Amino acid sequence: MASLRGLSLRDLEYTQTIANEGHFGRAAALCGVSQPAISSQIQKLEARIGFPIFERQGKSISVTENGRIFLAKAETILNEARELLELSSSLTSPMEGELRLGVIPTLGPYLLPLVLKSIKNAYPKLHLSLIEEPTSVLEQMLTDRKLDIMVLATEPNSSNCGMVELFFEPYFFASPSTEGLEQGAPVSWSKIKNTKLVLLTEEHCMRSQTIALCHLIDDPGQRMASSLEMLRQMVALGDGAALLPALSVNGPDLFGGLVTTHPISDGKFGRTISLQFRNSDPRANHLKRFGEFLAAQMDAPAMQKHLNL
């Protein structure tokens, strides 16, 4: 069996950072050491393994073919080491300290104000770090262990993802007031499907969900909104109607009656919101219970009023 002498996790972290940054100086700054120190360590590591990891080309560097193989294995080892540290934390205080929560932009601003106080009361030693990004970005961050949990409106994209269903969020139909619909009057799905709809931009999963629900043709040339608030403003200006998730339409009328909102009368149209986490996370059972706590909050009568206006 080969000796581990001369091989440290610190050196593996150095190689990973250098490869990510493509620069020894920037990597040294991120790792909190001097450039000569990090260069010296990499030289010692390369001498220990018997081949160069990086090809130096003046101030720029690239990863060698052998280096790519080495770095792939190093990433696995570093991820396992980080999980070992997480395990140590989970065995002593699983729901204390930092918990990195990712949430999609079409949900976070409307859901979090409803549940943050309950979370702080139930988990007083938990510090939530919030990250708001589109679905695909959050999924990658969870895989890369840059997130602990995420709240999405899509199914898990990996068999390694555990999931707790939180609630079903109905869609409401938002229409320009010039269409003459009475505020709050139910609207049939057949009318919605035959109405010009304004959509979100492509990074939002709600765009593809709306296209699938309404059997729309995805026209790259059509006008799009980058957020739900911009979408609502475009409806107010008469650019078209839109589907809006229930939590986003709960609140004061900011447009002076220019937009009317309507429940859908003849079906259950909306999205299922879930909390997702890595099954491999040592705190997986605790994260599942955290999700179940949130689901119970959303099932309370006061919360259901927000979902069924």
ZADO-1210 file (C-alpha; in nm, 4 decimals, padded with zeros to 6 digits):
<atoms>
<atom x="00.0000" y="00.0000" z="00.0000" code="MET" pos="1"/>
<atom x="00.1364" y="00.3409" z="-00.1028" code="ALA" pos="2"/>
<atom x="00.2370" y="00.5767" z="00.1758" code="SER" pos="3"/>
<atom x="00.0344" y="00.8971" z="00.2179" code="LEU" pos="4"/>
<atom x="00.3458" y="01.0860" z="00.3247" code="ARG" pos="5"/>
<atom x="00.3765" y="01.4101" z="00.1297" code="GLY" pos="6"/>
<atom x="00.0063" y="01.4232" z="00.0357" code="LEU" pos="7"/>
<atom x="-00.2297" y="01.6530" z="00.2267" code="SER" pos="8"/>
<atom x="-00.5852" y="01.7771" z="00.1875" code="LEU" pos="9"/>
<atom x="-00.4448" y="02.1286" z="00.1923" code="ARG" pos="10"/>
<atom x="-00.2401" y="02.0556" z="-00.1180" code="ASP" pos="11"/>
<atom x="-00.5430" y="01.9058" z="-00.2937" code="LEU" pos="12"/>
<atom x="-00.7403" y="02.2193" z="-00.2095" code="GLU" pos="13"/>
<atom x="-00.4601" y="02.4302" z="-00.3526" code="TYR" pos="14"/>
<atom x="-00.4672" y="02.2382" z="-00.6825" code="THR" pos="15"/>
<atom x="-00.8456" y="02.2664" z="-00.7056" code="GLN" pos="16"/>
<atom x="-00.8384" y="02.6420" z="-00.6442" code="THR" pos="17"/>
<atom x="-00.5575" y="02.6982" z="-00.8961" code="ILE" pos="18"/>
<atom x="-00.7454" y="02.4979" z="-01.1600" code="ALA" pos="19"/>
<atom x="-01.0655" y="02.6949" z="-01.0939" code="ASN" pos="20"/>
<atom x="-00.8918" y="03.0333" z="-01.1022" code="GLU" pos="21"/>
<atom x="-00.6410" y="02.9578" z="-01.3786" code="GLY" pos="22"/>
<atom x="-00.3911" y="03.1733" z="-01.1902" code="HIS" pos="23"/>
<atom x="-00.1477" y="03.1062" z="-00.9050" code="PHE" pos="24"/>
<atom x="-00.1734" y="03.4566" z="-00.7585" code="GLY" pos="25"/>
<atom x="-00.5530" y="03.4619" z="-00.7338" code="ARG" pos="26"/>
<atom x="-00.5557" y="03.1080" z="-00.5949" code="ALA" pos="27"/>
<atom x="-00.2988" y="03.2025" z="-00.3322" code="ALA" pos="28"/>
<atom x="-00.5123" y="03.4993" z="-00.2224" code="ALA" pos="29"/>
<atom x="-00.8224" y="03.2807" z="-00.1924" code="LEU" pos="30"/>
<atom x="-00.6309" y="03.0205" z="00.0078" code="CYS" pos="31"/>
<atom x="-00.4768" y="03.2824" z="00.2370" code="GLY" pos="32"/>
<atom x="-00.1136" y="03.2114" z="00.1497" code="VAL" pos="33"/>
<atom x="00.1561" y="03.3828" z="-00.0549" code="SER" pos="34"/>
<atom x="00.2091" y="03.3012" z="-00.4219" code="GLN" pos="35"/>
<atom x="00.5622" y="03.1644" z="-00.3624" code="PRO" pos="36"/>
<atom x="00.4248" y="02.9376" z="-00.0879" code="ALA" pos="37"/>
<atom x="00.1478" y="02.7903" z="-00.3015" code="ILE" pos="38"/>
<atom x="00.3842" y="02.7481" z="-00.5984" code="SER" pos="39"/>
<atom x="00.6340" y="02.5665" z="-00.3772" code="SER" pos="40"/>
<atom x="00.3684" y="02.3319" z="-00.2422" code="GLN" pos="41"/>
<atom x="00.2458" y="02.2443" z="-00.5910" code="ILE" pos="42"/>
<atom x="00.6012" y="02.1731" z="-00.7049" code="GLN" pos="43"/>
<atom x="00.6492" y="01.9396" z="-00.4070" code="LYS" pos="44"/>
<atom x="00.3178" y="01.7676" z="-00.4840" code="LEU" pos="45"/>
<atom x="00.4087" y="01.7220" z="-00.8510" code="GLU" pos="46"/>
<atom x="00.7435" y="01.5755" z="-00.7490" code="ALA" pos="47"/>
<atom x="00.5633" y="01.3395" z="-00.5094" code="ARG" pos="48"/>
<atom x="00.3157" y="01.2075" z="-00.7705" code="ILE" pos="49"/>
<atom x="00.5683" y="01.2019" z="-01.0550" code="GLY" pos="50"/>
<atom x="00.3981" y="01.4185" z="-01.3175" code="PHE" pos="51"/>
<atom x="00.3030" y="01.7844" z="-01.3682" code="PRO" pos="52"/>
<atom x="-00.0532" y="01.8871" z="-01.2847" code="ILE" pos="53"/>
<atom x="-00.0207" y="02.2285" z="-01.4503" code="PHE" pos="54"/>
<atom x="00.1532" y="02.3536" z="-01.7613" code="GLU" pos="55"/>
<atom x="00.3030" y="02.6988" z="-01.6992" code="ARG" pos="56"/>
<atom x="00.2882" y="02.9411" z="-01.9906" code="GLN" pos="57"/>
<atom x="00.4211" y="03.2726" z="-01.8658" code="GLY" pos="58"/>
<atom x="00.1547" y="03.4166" z="-01.6365" code="LYS" pos="59"/>
<atom x="-00.1140" y="03.1783" z="-01.7598" code="SER" pos="60"/>
<atom x="-00.1511" y="02.8110" z="-01.6746" code="ILE" pos="61"/>
<atom x="-00.3467" y="02.5132" z="-01.8052" code="SER" pos="62"/>
<atom x="-00.4189" y="02.1693" z="-01.6651" code="VAL" pos="63"/>
<atom x="-00.2310" y="01.8768" z="-01.8175" code="THR" pos="64"/>
<atom x="-00.4097" y="01.5584" z="-01.9277" code="GLU" pos="65"/>
<atom x="-00.2739" y="01.3699" z="-01.6258" code="ASN" pos="66"/>
<atom x="-00.3649" y="01.6703" z="-01.4155" code="GLY" pos="67"/>
<atom x="-00.7317" y="01.6443" z="-01.5202" code="ARG" pos="68"/>
<atom x="-00.7431" y="01.2834" z="-01.4032" code="ILE" pos="69"/>
<atom x="-00.5715" y="01.3781" z="-01.0773" code="PHE" pos="70"/>
<atom x="-00.8047" y="01.6754" z="-01.0175" code="LEU" pos="71"/>
<atom x="-01.1177" y="01.4666" z="-01.0745" code="ALA" pos="72"/>
<atom x="-01.0081" y="01.2245" z="-00.8032" code="LYS" pos="73"/>
<atom x="-00.8968" y="01.5100" z="-00.5791" code="ALA" pos="74"/>
<atom x="-01.2429" y="01.6658" z="-00.6038" code="GLU" pos="75"/>
<atom x="-01.4003" y="01.3402" z="-00.4857" code="THR" pos="76"/>
<atom x="-01.1605" y="01.3212" z="-00.1912" code="ILE" pos="77"/>
<atom x="-01.2224" y="01.6861" z="-00.0938" code="LEU" pos="78"/>
<atom x="-01.5992" y="01.6404" z="-00.1123" code="ASN" pos="79"/>
<atom x="-01.5754" y="01.3358" z="00.1129" code="GLU" pos="80"/>
<atom x="-01.3564" y="01.5299" z="00.3553" code="ALA" pos="81"/>
<atom x="-01.6088" y="01.8140" z="00.3677" code="ARG" pos="82"/>
<atom x="-01.8860" y="01.5623" z="00.4338" code="GLU" pos="83"/>
<atom x="-01.6760" y="01.4239" z="00.7187" code="LEU" pos="84"/>
<atom x="-01.6640" y="01.7713" z="00.8749" code="LEU" pos="85"/>
<atom x="-02.0391" y="01.8127" z="00.8183" code="GLU" pos="86"/>
<atom x="-02.0935" y="01.4767" z="00.9860" code="LEU" pos="87"/>
<atom x="-01.8967" y="01.5914" z="01.2894" code="SER" pos="88"/>
<atom x="-02.1170" y="01.8990" z="01.3113" code="SER" pos="89"/>
<atom x="-02.4380" y="01.7028" z="01.2593" code="SER" pos="90"/>
<atom x="-02.3560" y="01.4609" z="01.5406" code="LEU" pos="91"/>
<atom x="-02.3241" y="01.7422" z="01.7921" code="THR" pos="92"/>
<atom x="-02.5643" y="02.0176" z="01.6770" code="SER" pos="93"/>
<atom x="-02.7361" y="01.9217" z="01.3482" code="PRO" pos="94"/>
<atom x="-02.9637" y="02.2245" z="01.3170" code="MET" pos="95"/>
<atom x="-02.7398" y="02.4913" z="01.4608" code="GLU" pos="96"/>
<atom x="-02.5057" y="02.7256" z="01.2808" code="GLY" pos="97"/>
<atom x="-02.5284" y="02.8073" z="00.9116" code="GLU" pos="98"/>
<atom x="-02.7852" y="02.6481" z="00.6803" code="LEU" pos="99"/>
<atom x="-02.7564" y="02.7588" z="00.3179" code="ARG" pos="100"/>
<atom x="-03.1031" y="02.7791" z="00.1642" code="LEU" pos="101"/>
<atom x="-03.1585" y="02.8337" z="-00.2076" code="GLY" pos="102"/>
<atom x="-03.4914" y="02.9523" z="-00.3426" code="VAL" pos="103"/>
<atom x="-03.6161" y="03.0433" z="-00.6900" code="ILE" pos="104"/>
<atom x="-03.6939" y="03.4111" z="-00.7661" code="PRO" pos="105"/>
<atom x="-04.0619" y="03.3466" z="-00.8434" code="THR" pos="106"/>
<atom x="-04.1120" y="03.2106" z="-00.4915" code="LEU" pos="107"/>
<atom x="-03.8592" y="03.3524" z="-00.2445" code="GLY" pos="108"/>
<atom x="-03.9897" y="03.7118" z="-00.2078" code="PRO" pos="109"/>
<atom x="-04.3430" y="03.5861" z="-00.1423" code="TYR" pos="110"/>
<atom x="-04.2874" y="03.2701" z="00.0649" code="LEU" pos="111"/>
<atom x="-04.0030" y="03.3705" z="00.2958" code="LEU" pos="112"/>
<atom x="-04.1841" y="03.6600" z="00.4707" code="PRO" pos="113"/>
<atom x="-04.4554" y="03.4105" z="00.5676" code="LEU" pos="114"/>
<atom x="-04.2260" y="03.1512" z="00.7285" code="VAL" pos="115"/>
<atom x="-03.9068" y="03.3196" z="00.8517" code="LEU" pos="116"/>
<atom x="-04.0466" y="03.4134" z="01.1922" code="LYS" pos="117"/>
<atom x="-04.1711" y="03.0584" z="01.2522" code="SER" pos="118"/>
<atom x="-03.8304" y="02.9197" z="01.1528" code="ILE" pos="119"/>
<atom x="-03.6475" y="03.1554" z="01.3883" code="LYS" pos="120"/>
<atom x="-03.8809" y="03.0641" z="01.6739" code="ASN" pos="121"/>
<atom x="-03.8492" y="02.6888" z="01.6164" code="ALA" pos="122"/>
<atom x="-03.4752" y="02.6908" z="01.5375" code="TYR" pos="123"/>
<atom x="-03.3286" y="02.9808" z="01.7403" code="PRO" pos="124"/>
<atom x="-02.9657" y="02.8723" z="01.6916" code="LYS" pos="125"/>
<atom x="-02.9993" y="02.8225" z="01.3166" code="LEU" pos="126"/>
<atom x="-02.8541" y="03.0893" z="01.0879" code="HIS" pos="127"/>
<atom x="-03.0153" y="03.0851" z="00.7437" code="LEU" pos="128"/>
<atom x="-02.8038" y="03.2077" z="00.4533" code="SER" pos="129"/>
<atom x="-03.0374" y="03.2803" z="00.1633" code="LEU" pos="130"/>
<atom x="-02.9435" y="03.2413" z="-00.2029" code="ILE" pos="131"/>
<atom x="-03.1885" y="03.3368" z="-00.4780" code="GLU" pos="132"/>
<atom x="-03.1125" y="03.1900" z="-00.8217" code="GLU" pos="133"/>
<atom x="-03.2959" y="03.0134" z="-01.1070" code="PRO" pos="134"/>
<atom x="-03.3604" y="02.6404" z="-01.0764" code="THR" pos="135"/>
<atom x="-03.0656" y="02.5173" z="-01.2832" code="SER" pos="136"/>
<atom x="-02.8176" y="02.7293" z="-01.0858" code="VAL" pos="137"/>
<atom x="-02.9515" y="02.6071" z="-00.7505" code="LEU" pos="138"/>
<atom x="-02.9416" y="02.2438" z="-00.8638" code="GLU" pos="139"/>
<atom x="-02.5751" y="02.2777" z="-00.9577" code="GLN" pos="140"/>
<atom x="-02.4956" y="02.4568" z="-00.6319" code="MET" pos="141"/>
<atom x="-02.6571" y="02.1746" z="-00.4333" code="LEU" pos="142"/>
<atom x="-02.4550" y="01.9176" z="-00.6277" code="THR" pos="143"/>
<atom x="-02.1362" y="02.1179" z="-00.5669" code="ASP" pos="144"/>
<atom x="-02.2176" y="02.1392" z="-00.1939" code="ARG" pos="145"/>
<atom x="-02.2506" y="02.5174" z="-00.2090" code="LYS" pos="146"/>
<atom x="-02.6084" y="02.4789" z="-00.0827" code="LEU" pos="147"/>
<atom x="-02.7620" y="02.2620" z="00.1890" code="ASP" pos="148"/>
<atom x="-03.1283" y="02.2769" z="00.0871" code="ILE" pos="149"/>
<atom x="-03.3322" y="02.4379" z="-00.1890" code="MET" pos="150"/>
<atom x="-03.6990" y="02.5181" z="-00.2432" code="VAL" pos="151"/>
<atom x="-03.8075" y="02.4545" z="-00.6020" code="LEU" pos="152"/>
<atom x="-04.1148" y="02.4125" z="-00.8187" code="ALA" pos="153"/>
<atom x="-03.9723" y="02.1162" z="-01.0119" code="THR" pos="154"/>
<atom x="-03.9032" y="01.7489" z="-00.9437" code="GLU" pos="155"/>
<atom x="-03.5542" y="01.6463" z="-00.8247" code="PRO" pos="156"/>
<atom x="-03.3114" y="01.6112" z="-01.1146" code="ASN" pos="157"/>
<atom x="-03.0952" y="01.3530" z="-00.9360" code="SER" pos="158"/>
<atom x="-03.1531" y="01.0233" z="-00.7576" code="SER" pos="159"/>
<atom x="-02.9327" y="01.1638" z="-00.4801" code="ASN" pos="160"/>
<atom x="-03.1936" y="01.4299" z="-00.3988" code="CYS" pos="161"/>
<atom x="-03.4295" y="01.3794" z="-00.1090" code="GLY" pos="162"/>
<atom x="-03.7554" y="01.5723" z="-00.1251" code="MET" pos="163"/>
<atom x="-04.0322" y="01.6913" z="00.1048" code="VAL" pos="164"/>
<atom x="-04.3445" y="01.8267" z="-00.0641" code="GLU" pos="165"/>
<atom x="-04.4319" y="02.1583" z="00.0989" code="LEU" pos="166"/>
<atom x="-04.7537" y="02.2743" z="-00.0684" code="PHE" pos="167"/>
<atom x="-04.9426" y="02.3150" z="-00.3933" code="PHE" pos="168"/>
<atom x="-04.9465" y="02.6729" z="-00.5213" code="GLU" pos="169"/>
<atom x="-05.2382" y="02.7459" z="-00.7576" code="PRO" pos="170"/>
<atom x="-05.1997" y="02.9760" z="-01.0552" code="TYR" pos="171"/>
<atom x="-05.4143" y="03.2852" z="-01.0898" code="PHE" pos="172"/>
<atom x="-05.5009" y="03.4563" z="-01.4161" code="PHE" pos="173"/>
<atom x="-05.3890" y="03.8200" z="-01.4360" code="ALA" pos="174"/>
<atom x="-05.5585" y="04.0326" z="-01.6987" code="SER" pos="175"/>
<atom x="-05.5397" y="04.3981" z="-01.8070" code="PRO" pos="176"/>
<atom x="-05.8445" y="04.5843" z="-01.6746" code="SER" pos="177"/>
<atom x="-05.9185" y="04.6904" z="-02.0319" code="THR" pos="178"/>
<atom x="-06.0408" y="04.3350" z="-02.0938" code="GLU" pos="179"/>
<atom x="-06.3443" y="04.4144" z="-01.8787" code="GLY" pos="180"/>
<atom x="-06.3233" y="04.1219" z="-01.6372" code="LEU" pos="181"/>
<atom x="-06.4564" y="04.1816" z="-01.2888" code="GLU" pos="182"/>
<atom x="-06.1854" y="04.1613" z="-01.0210" code="GLN" pos="183"/>
<atom x="-06.1822" y="03.8174" z="-00.8586" code="GLY" pos="184"/>
<atom x="-06.4321" y="03.6608" z="-01.0984" code="ALA" pos="185"/>
<atom x="-06.3414" y="03.2995" z="-01.1873" code="PRO" pos="186"/>
<atom x="-06.2081" y="03.2411" z="-01.5386" code="VAL" pos="187"/>
<atom x="-06.2248" y="02.9157" z="-01.7329" code="SER" pos="188"/>
<atom x="-05.9123" y="02.7389" z="-01.8557" code="TRP" pos="189"/>
<atom x="-06.0401" y="02.7427" z="-02.2131" code="SER" pos="190"/>
<atom x="-06.0461" y="03.1233" z="-02.2065" code="LYS" pos="191"/>
<atom x="-05.6917" y="03.1383" z="-02.0694" code="ILE" pos="192"/>
<atom x="-05.5564" y="02.9063" z="-02.3393" code="LYS" pos="193"/>
<atom x="-05.6984" y="03.1341" z="-02.6083" code="ASN" pos="194"/>
<atom x="-05.5550" y="03.4529" z="-02.4569" code="THR" pos="195"/>
<atom x="-05.2265" y="03.6207" z="-02.5479" code="LYS" pos="196"/>
<atom x="-04.9945" y="03.5506" z="-02.2546" code="LEU" pos="197"/>
<atom x="-04.6797" y="03.7334" z="-02.1512" code="VAL" pos="198"/>
<atom x="-04.4092" y="03.4918" z="-02.0293" code="LEU" pos="199"/>
<atom x="-04.1024" y="03.5010" z="-01.8111" code="LEU" pos="200"/>
<atom x="-03.7509" y="03.4727" z="-01.9562" code="THR" pos="201"/>
<atom x="-03.5972" y="03.1325" z="-02.0219" code="GLU" pos="202"/>
<atom x="-03.4042" y="03.0899" z="-01.6962" code="GLU" pos="203"/>
<atom x="-03.7305" y="03.0664" z="-01.5012" code="HIS" pos="204"/>
<atom x="-03.8819" y="02.7181" z="-01.4803" code="CYS" pos="205"/>
<atom x="-04.2281" y="02.8772" z="-01.4640" code="MET" pos="206"/>
<atom x="-04.1890" y="02.9795" z="-01.8281" code="ARG" pos="207"/>
<atom x="-04.1577" y="02.6196" z="-01.9498" code="SER" pos="208"/>
<atom x="-04.4341" y="02.5110" z="-01.7114" code="GLN" pos="209"/>
<atom x="-04.6702" y="02.7755" z="-01.8526" code="THR" pos="210"/>
<atom x="-04.5820" y="02.6804" z="-02.2099" code="ILE" pos="211"/>
<atom x="-04.6523" y="02.3134" z="-02.1330" code="ALA" pos="212"/>
<atom x="-04.9804" y="02.3857" z="-01.9537" code="LEU" pos="213"/>
<atom x="-05.1135" y="02.6132" z="-02.2255" code="CYS" pos="214"/>
<atom x="-04.9683" y="02.4171" z="-02.5203" code="HIS" pos="215"/>
<atom x="-04.8017" y="02.7345" z="-02.6397" code="LEU" pos="216"/>
<atom x="-04.5423" y="02.7602" z="-02.9126" code="ILE" pos="217"/>
<atom x="-04.2187" y="02.8932" z="-02.7683" code="ASP" pos="218"/>
<atom x="-04.1590" y="03.2000" z="-02.9854" code="ASP" pos="219"/>
<atom x="-03.8071" y="03.3399" z="-02.9263" code="PRO" pos="220"/>
<atom x="-03.9159" y="03.6764" z="-03.0659" code="GLY" pos="221"/>
<atom x="-04.1917" y="03.7435" z="-02.8171" code="GLN" pos="222"/>
<atom x="-04.1610" y="03.9978" z="-02.5375" code="ARG" pos="223"/>
<atom x="-04.0609" y="03.8496" z="-02.2032" code="MET" pos="224"/>
<atom x="-04.0324" y="03.9628" z="-01.8420" code="ALA" pos="225"/>
<atom x="-03.7266" y="03.8951" z="-01.6263" code="SER" pos="226"/>
<atom x="-03.9282" y="03.8812" z="-01.3020" code="SER" pos="227"/>
<atom x="-04.2830" y="03.8353" z="-01.1775" code="LEU" pos="228"/>
<atom x="-04.3016" y="04.2030" z="-01.0847" code="GLU" pos="229"/>
<atom x="-04.2034" y="04.3073" z="-01.4378" code="MET" pos="230"/>
<atom x="-04.4520" y="04.0539" z="-01.5724" code="LEU" pos="231"/>
<atom x="-04.7280" y="04.2156" z="-01.3674" code="ARG" pos="232"/>
<atom x="-04.6286" y="04.5612" z="-01.4935" code="GLN" pos="233"/>
<atom x="-04.6453" y="04.4415" z="-01.8546" code="MET" pos="234"/>
<atom x="-04.9969" y="04.3124" z="-01.7875" code="VAL" pos="235"/>
<atom x="-05.0902" y="04.6505" z="-01.6367" code="ALA" pos="236"/>
<atom x="-04.9672" y="04.8218" z="-01.9555" code="LEU" pos="237"/>
<atom x="-05.1836" y="04.5967" z="-02.1697" code="GLY" pos="238"/>
<atom x="-04.9051" y="04.3860" z="-02.3278" code="ASP" pos="239"/>
<atom x="-05.1048" y="04.0696" z="-02.2550" code="GLY" pos="240"/>
<atom x="-05.2355" y="03.8527" z="-01.9726" code="ALA" pos="241"/>
<atom x="-05.0304" y="03.6193" z="-01.7518" code="ALA" pos="242"/>
<atom x="-05.0417" y="03.3291" z="-01.5117" code="LEU" pos="243"/>
<atom x="-04.9183" y="03.4253" z="-01.1653" code="LEU" pos="244"/>
<atom x="-04.8535" y="03.1939" z="-00.8667" code="PRO" pos="245"/>
<atom x="-05.0935" y="03.2522" z="-00.5779" code="ALA" pos="246"/>
<atom x="-04.8426" y="03.3847" z="-00.3244" code="LEU" pos="247"/>
<atom x="-04.7310" y="03.6585" z="-00.5639" code="SER" pos="248"/>
<atom x="-05.0810" y="03.8039" z="-00.6051" code="VAL" pos="249"/>
<atom x="-05.1483" y="03.8235" z="-00.2342" code="ASN" pos="250"/>
<atom x="-05.1112" y="04.1840" z="-00.1198" code="GLY" pos="251"/>
<atom x="-05.2206" y="04.5399" z="-00.1974" code="PRO" pos="252"/>
<atom x="-05.3122" y="04.6549" z="-00.5471" code="ASP" pos="253"/>
<atom x="-05.0077" y="04.8508" z="-00.6631" code="LEU" pos="254"/>
<atom x="-05.1465" y="04.9391" z="-01.0041" code="PHE" pos="255"/>
<atom x="-05.4660" y="05.1242" z="-00.9201" code="GLY" pos="256"/>
<atom x="-05.6953" y="04.8691" z="-01.0781" code="GLY" pos="257"/>
<atom x="-05.4989" y="04.8300" z="-01.4023" code="LEU" pos="258"/>
<atom x="-05.4649" y="04.4541" z="-01.3352" code="VAL" pos="259"/>
<atom x="-05.7418" y="04.2148" z="-01.2333" code="THR" pos="260"/>
<atom x="-05.6679" y="03.8696" z="-01.0901" code="THR" pos="261"/>
<atom x="-05.8881" y="03.5643" z="-01.1164" code="HIS" pos="262"/>
<atom x="-05.9005" y="03.2074" z="-00.9850" code="PRO" pos="263"/>
<atom x="-05.9251" y="02.9354" z="-01.2485" code="ILE" pos="264"/>
<atom x="-06.2718" y="02.7846" z="-01.2309" code="SER" pos="265"/>
<atom x="-06.2527" y="02.4442" z="-01.3938" code="ASP" pos="266"/>
<atom x="-05.9394" y="02.2619" z="-01.2810" code="GLY" pos="267"/>
<atom x="-05.6354" y="02.2441" z="-01.0550" code="LYS" pos="268"/>
<atom x="-05.3645" y="02.4434" z="-01.2291" code="PHE" pos="269"/>
<atom x="-05.0473" y="02.5386" z="-01.0473" code="GLY" pos="270"/>
<atom x="-04.7147" y="02.4078" z="-00.9267" code="ARG" pos="271"/>
<atom x="-04.5958" y="02.1812" z="-00.6464" code="THR" pos="272"/>
<atom x="-04.3375" y="02.3411" z="-00.4196" code="ILE" pos="273"/>
<atom x="-04.0863" y="02.1105" z="-00.2534" code="SER" pos="274"/>
<atom x="-03.7802" y="02.1260" z="-00.0329" code="LEU" pos="275"/>
<atom x="-03.4871" y="01.9272" z="-00.1711" code="GLN" pos="276"/>
<atom x="-03.1540" y="01.8181" z="-00.0227" code="PHE" pos="277"/>
<atom x="-02.8731" y="01.5700" z="-00.0854" code="ARG" pos="278"/>
<atom x="-02.9485" y="01.2236" z="00.0488" code="ASN" pos="279"/>
<atom x="-02.5757" y="01.1904" z="00.1129" code="SER" pos="280"/>
<atom x="-02.5793" y="01.4895" z="00.3500" code="ASP" pos="281"/>
<atom x="-02.5077" y="01.3594" z="00.7029" code="PRO" pos="282"/>
<atom x="-02.7955" y="01.5798" z="00.8236" code="ARG" pos="283"/>
<atom x="-03.0426" y="01.4361" z="00.5715" code="ALA" pos="284"/>
<atom x="-03.2870" y="01.3114" z="00.8369" code="ASN" pos="285"/>
<atom x="-03.2793" y="01.6484" z="01.0122" code="HIS" pos="286"/>
<atom x="-03.3262" y="01.8341" z="00.6830" code="LEU" pos="287"/>
<atom x="-03.6241" y="01.6138" z="00.6048" code="LYS" pos="288"/>
<atom x="-03.7792" y="01.7010" z="00.9401" code="ARG" pos="289"/>
<atom x="-03.7086" y="02.0686" z="00.8684" code="PHE" pos="290"/>
<atom x="-03.9019" y="02.0305" z="00.5434" code="GLY" pos="291"/>
<atom x="-04.1867" y="01.8609" z="00.7277" code="GLU" pos="292"/>
<atom x="-04.1920" y="02.1539" z="00.9711" code="PHE" pos="293"/>
<atom x="-04.2269" y="02.3980" z="00.6796" code="LEU" pos="294"/>
<atom x="-04.4998" y="02.1845" z="00.5219" code="ALA" pos="295"/>
<atom x="-04.6934" y="02.1957" z="00.8487" code="ALA" pos="296"/>
<atom x="-04.6637" y="02.5749" z="00.8561" code="GLN" pos="297"/>
<atom x="-04.8007" y="02.6020" z="00.5026" code="MET" pos="298"/>
<atom x="-05.0883" y="02.3685" z="00.5888" code="ASP" pos="299"/>
<atom x="-05.2133" y="02.5986" z="00.8646" code="ALA" pos="300"/>
<atom x="-05.5440" y="02.7777" z="00.7918" code="PRO" pos="301"/>
<atom x="-05.3780" y="03.1218" z="00.7952" code="ALA" pos="302"/>
<atom x="-05.1330" y="03.0124" z="00.5239" code="MET" pos="303"/>
<atom x="-05.4018" y="02.8457" z="00.3159" code="GLN" pos="304"/>
<atom x="-05.5738" y="03.1823" z="00.2886" code="LYS" pos="305"/>
<atom x="-05.2678" y="03.3098" z="00.1043" code="HIS" pos="306"/>
<atom x="-05.2889" y="03.0187" z="-00.1410" code="LEU" pos="307"/>
<atom x="-05.6641" y="03.0301" z="-00.2017" code="ASN" pos="308"/>
<atom x="-05.7481" y="03.3993" z="-00.2260" code="LEU" pos="309"/>
</atoms>
